[in-house]
Amino acid sequence: MLENLQFAYDHNSALRKKGGENIWIPWDAPFMQGHKTRLMATWKRRYSTVPIVKWRQKANLIGTETNWLRAAAAHDDLNRQMDYLDDAITEALSEFDGWVQQQIDRARGK
């Protein structure tokens, strides 16, 4: 699941950079399988697991840093690492919420 989440986020980010529209198409749609296979051939995931333990260790080290400039740089680095997964999860939840709303609307005959 984590791999699929990162793949979709990276793919959508690349589309946004190219100025394309985000149109949600499920990756398991039959005509998307070949496209996904081609994209995955060159794509590399950032995380194979959620690195909570490593992030906690980095946060603890920031708390012990005596040089405020190094502490600020380490804090920014940690935030960037965490922001990637935060953004990927938030985007996936938003897409899921839209899908749920679409199903509710369909069931209500809208």
C-alpha angles and dihedrals in degrees: 000000000000090000093051091047092053093043093053092046094049091046092049091046090053090050091050090051090053090051094247124146121254105241113175112230118165111245090224091063107119095240091050097058096082092044092050092048091053092048094047091053090075101023122103123196119228098214132031089184133014103268097217093142092052091046091050090050091050091049091051090050090051088055091056096044112115096192106079093202093056090044091053092048092048090048091052091048092050091048091052091052092049094042092062094061092036091056093044092051093044091051092049092049091050091051090048091049090052091051092050091049090049090053091049091050091048091050090051091050096247 
